[in-house]
């Protein structure tokens, strides 16, 4: 099923009755969430995650409600990583409120040895349609378009691929995500893209095939011969992507 809006996820709901009929159900599902397990497995594509981002995005539940529920069962030490992620969401929104121009403008210069004008403005058709030379990237693109959701680590891989491997401005990728993500939050999305790009971080975020294989677990079968574009050591990939550094 192709999902285009949040009501597609839940039967017998409309945009009008969604908050009242779903909020209690979502909060009850949170009872099964374990922040310690989240901290240990959250980077794995089949790891233990809350899946609450869609509900937060659409105002069905708030960060404070989630924090309070978690506090009833777990200590701060047990929940530290999860609480940090809730705090990041609030930080991005606060920063956007104070600096609205930076939602679509580079906070700092790229730290890649290139200037902003060296990057292309638009996504090419092979990325828009999931037909790039790299099979795992195509998998993430199709999952994003068809379901409206991909794991955060997959978002990082895809963002890094677009900006650094394909040398396209982060703004183009950020718009692409917002067009498809059911949990697409403008501040969290755009400033995370800037973090990947290095315009809001000390260095660019890159990855390689070994890293994808490690964190994909058994969820995705990966054939190295179909992913040569991202194969190689971090040192070799850095030299290839950033020859001016």
C-alpha positions, 0 to 999 in steps of 0.5 A: 500500500502506498501511504500518503497521509497519516490516516492511511496507517489507521483504519476507520479514521479521518483527519477530523477524528484522528487525535481523539481516537488514536492518542490513547492507542498510541500512548498504550503502545508506548508501554511496550517501549524500552529505552535501554533496548532503544539505546543499544539497538537504535542504530540498527535498521531492525532495532527497537525504536518508538515509532512515535515521530509521526504522532509527535509531528501531527500533534497527537502527543507531545514530547512532554507527555512522552517524557512524563510517561517514560519517567514513570517507569524508567530512571534518567540513566536508563532513559538518557539516550532516548531523552536526548533525542526528545531534547534534540527535537525541541532544540531544532524547533527552538533554533528555527524559531530564533533563526528562521532564515537558516531553515533553508540557508547554510548556517556555515560554509561547507567543510568539504573543500567545496563552496555552495556553488559547487553543488547542484541545485536539483535532484536528478531523475535517478534519485527521484525514481530510485534508480541510482547505481547503488542498490541499497540507496534505491531500496531506501528511496523506494521505502521512503516513497512507498511508506512515508517512513524510513529509519533514522540511520537510513535517512543519514545514509541517503542524505550523505549519499545525495550531498557528498557522493552525488554533490547536490545541495542539502536543500534539494534533499531536504525538500525531497524528504519533506515531500514524502515523510509522514513525520517530516518536521521542518526544523528537525529535517532541515537542520539534520540535513545541514549536520550531514552536509557540514554546514551545521557541523564540524565535518561532513558525515559519510558512510561506507558499505561496511557500515551499511552491512553492519547496521542492516542486520538481517533486514536487508540482503546486500550484494556488494557488487551492486553497491560499488559506489559506496564500497571502500575504506573511510580513508579512500572514500574521503579522498575520493569525495573531498580531494581538496581537503 
